[in-house]
Every structure is written in structure tokens, then in C-alpha cells.
Amino acid sequence: MNIHARFERYVEDYKLFSKSDRILVAVSGGRDSMLLLWLLLQSQYAIEIAHCNFQLRGVESDGDEALVRSFAVQNSVPLHVNKFDTLEYAERNKVSIQVAARELRYRWFEELKEERNCSVIAVAQHMNDSVETVLFNMSRGTGLQGIQGILPKREDSNVVRPLLFLQSKEITEMVKQHAIPF
């Protein structure tokens, strides 16, 4: 079964979204999120892109933003970019950079989802991410809920993960095969 058919089947099996939904796609510019964006475009879903520039890697962060902007323009997809002062937020709230970035992005994604009348927020976590989460949770002595890993969609969340059926190596192969920029 080809990648498009597997993607469509996964979305349908887990009832992540439908063709009538507007999807806010979190796109970093990395291979995972660019493949997700490409699959959604190929499958003709109504999408908008949300890109976070956390300004943590200088020129590289700006390069990611430029790539996402270029892809959005070439494919006529609405784009929303937010530049965060992640370091200042982390210091002010006494949290790690990772926690700061997560809090900033998901808060903004939720606001943008409501503002743009999107049904869900699609993020590009894949099978390897889920396995890593389970192992991490087990090392911390998790309960049953922590063993289930990352779910395609949680009841209490607007976030969906339509790439959980793919392994990291498959993503690398698909990006190369279809010359998807990242």
C-alpha cells in the first residue's frame, strides 16, 4: 500500500479529521512536518500552516521560517508565523527551554485554531516518537496510561498526530523519494 493510501486509511481509521474540516498544521520546516504538510496537500485537505520561530538557533531558525514561507507561497497555503522570545519566557517562568517552547507553541496553536475556525491542530509526531515516549515514561515508573505512548487523538485535546503509522526511516525515504524540501 502506498504512502497516500496508508495516510488516508490512518486518518479515517482514527477519525482524526475529514475533508470538510479545516486543519491547522504545525510546521517547523523539518522533514517530519514537511512530509505531513505535503501529504495533506496531496490529499486535498483544507489546511493552514502555523510556524513558530523560537529564535534559538539564529540564522538557522530564520532559514526554517524562510523555507516554510516559500513552501506556503508556492502552494497557496495560508501561513501564520509567530516569533517568540523563548529564552525570556523560560527565565521569567523558571522553566526549561523545552517546556517554554511547548507552552508557547500550544497556547498559540489553540488561539490560532479558534481564530481561523480550524477543527484540529495536526502535528508530525511519528511511531519512533511514541516508542521513545513509552520508554521514557517507563524509566520514570509510569502507570498504565504512560505505557500507551502517544495517541493519534486524545479525547481532551484538539491535537491530532496523523503520522504515528510511520517510522522515522520511512519518513526519510518518502522525503527523498518525493523531493520534499526540509
C-alpha positions in Angstrom: 0.0 0.0 0.0 1.5 3.4 -1.0 2.0 6.2 1.4 -1.1 8.2 0.4 -3.4 5.2 0.9 -1.8 4.4 4.3 -2.1 8.0 5.3 -5.8 8.3 4.3 -6.6 5.0 5.9 -4.9 6.0 9.2 -6.8 9.3 9.3 -10.1 7.5 8.5 -9.5 4.6 11.0 -8.8 7.0 13.9 -11.4 9.6 12.8 -8.7 12.4 13.0 -10.5 14.8 10.6 -12.5 14.8 7.4 -12.4 16.6 4.0 -14.9 19.1 5.4 -12.6 20.2 8.2 -10.1 23.0 8.2 -6.8 21.8 9.6 -4.1 23.9 11.3 -0.8 22.2 10.5 2.2 22.8 12.9 5.2 23.0 10.5 8.7 23.5 11.8 10.4 23.1 8.5 11.9 19.7 9.5 11.4 16.5 7.5 8.5 15.2 9.6 6.3 18.3 9.5 7.1 18.9 5.8 6.0 15.4 4.9 2.8 15.9 6.9 2.2 19.2 5.1 2.9 17.5 1.7 0.6 14.6 2.4 -2.3 16.9 3.5 -1.8 18.9 0.3 -1.7 15.8 -1.9 -4.8 14.5 -0.2 -6.5 17.9 -0.8 -7.4 18.8 2.8 -8.2 22.4 3.7 -5.2 23.5 5.6 -3.4 26.5 7.1 0.2 26.5 8.3 1.4 27.6 11.8 5.1 28.1 12.1 6.9 29.0 15.4 10.2 30.8 15.2 11.6 30.3 18.7 14.7 32.4 17.8 17.0 29.9 19.5 19.3 29.0 16.6 19.9 32.4 15.0 20.3 32.2 11.2 19.1 28.5 11.2 15.8 29.5 12.8 15.3 32.2 10.2 16.2 29.7 7.5 13.4 27.3 8.7 11.0 30.2 8.6 12.1 31.2 5.1 11.6 27.6 3.9 8.1 27.3 5.3 7.2 30.7 3.9 8.4 29.7 0.4 6.6 26.4 0.5 3.4 28.2 1.6 3.6 30.7 -1.2 4.4 28.1 -3.9 1.4 26.0 -2.8 -1.0 28.9 -2.0 -1.5 27.8 1.6 -2.4 30.4 4.3 0.6 30.9 6.6 0.8 32.2 10.2 4.2 32.8 11.8 4.9 33.8 15.4 8.4 34.8 16.6 8.8 34.0 20.3 11.3 35.3 22.8 11.7 31.8 24.2 14.7 32.5 26.4 12.9 35.4 28.1 9.8 33.3 28.7 11.8 30.4 30.1 13.6 32.7 32.5 10.5 34.6 33.6 8.6 31.4 34.2 11.5 29.4 35.6 11.1 26.5 33.2 13.4 24.8 30.7 13.7 25.9 27.1 11.8 22.8 26.0 9.0 23.4 28.4 8.9 27.1 27.4 8.7 26.3 23.7 6.0 23.7 24.2 3.9 26.1 26.3 4.3 28.9 23.9 3.5 26.9 20.8 0.5 25.0 22.1 -1.1 28.2 23.6 -0.6 30.0 20.2 -1.9 27.0 18.2 -5.1 26.9 20.3 -5.7 30.6 19.9 -5.0 30.4 16.1 -7.2 27.3 15.7 -10.1 29.2 17.2 -9.4 32.5 15.4 -9.1 30.7 12.0 -12.0 28.3 12.6 -9.9 25.2 12.3 -11.2 21.8 13.6 -7.9 20.3 14.7 -4.2 21.0 15.1 -2.1 18.4 13.2 1.4 17.7 14.5 4.0 15.4 12.9 4.9 13.0 15.6 5.7 9.5 14.3 6.0 6.0 15.5 9.5 6.4 16.8 8.4 9.4 18.9 5.7 7.2 20.5 8.2 4.4 21.3 10.6 6.9 22.9 7.8 8.3 25.0 6.8 4.9 26.3 10.4 4.1 27.2 10.9 7.4 28.9 7.7 7.0 30.9 8.7 3.5 31.9 12.0 4.8 33.2 10.1 7.2 35.4 7.9 4.5 36.8 4.7 5.4 34.9 1.3 3.8 35.4 -0.8 2.2 32.7 -1.6 5.5 30.9 2.1 6.2 30.3 2.7 2.8 28.7 0.2 3.6 25.9 2.6 6.2 24.4 1.4 9.0 22.1 -2.2 8.6 21.0 -3.4 9.7 17.5 -6.0 11.8 19.2 -6.9 12.3 22.8 -10.5 12.9 24.0 -9.5 16.1 25.8 -7.4 17.7 23.1 -7.7 19.3 19.6 -4.2 17.9 18.7 -4.0 15.0 16.2 -1.0 13.0 15.1 -1.6 11.6 11.6 1.9 10.3 11.1 2.0 7.8 14.0 1.7 5.0 11.5 5.2 5.8 10.0 8.6 5.0 11.3 11.4 7.6 11.1 13.2 5.7 8.3 10.0 5.7 6.2 9.7 9.4 6.6 13.3 9.9 5.4 12.6 7.6 2.4 9.4 9.5 1.5 11.0 12.9 1.7 13.9 11.8 -0.5 11.6 9.9 -3.0 9.3 12.9 -3.4 12.0 15.6 -3.2 10.1 17.4 -0.3 12.2 20.3 0.9 13.1 20.4 4.6 
